[in-house]
Amino acid sequence: MKVFKVHVYLESDVDVLEDFEANATFIVMAKDEGRAELLVKEYIKKENLMKGYIEIDDVEEVPIDEEKVLGMIVD
């Protein structure tokens, strides 16, 4: 398994007063980049995070042989 950072652009097509856009980064464990992308898309649909346009901007393998902060989650 490898660790990947998957950068995603999300755009809502839900009928709201204003369009909603967001950038998100997912930390994923997968066999390869293609599988990491697929897992993120499946997760977004499963968790019902966004209905609309989803674009994978970048998939970056993260070396796991060094200490490093992978990201931050804001609640």
Secondary structure, DSSP 4 states (H G I P E B T S, - for coil): -EEEEEEEEEEE-S--SS--EEEEEEEEEESSHHHHHHHHHHHHHHTT--SEEEEEEEEEEE-SSS---------
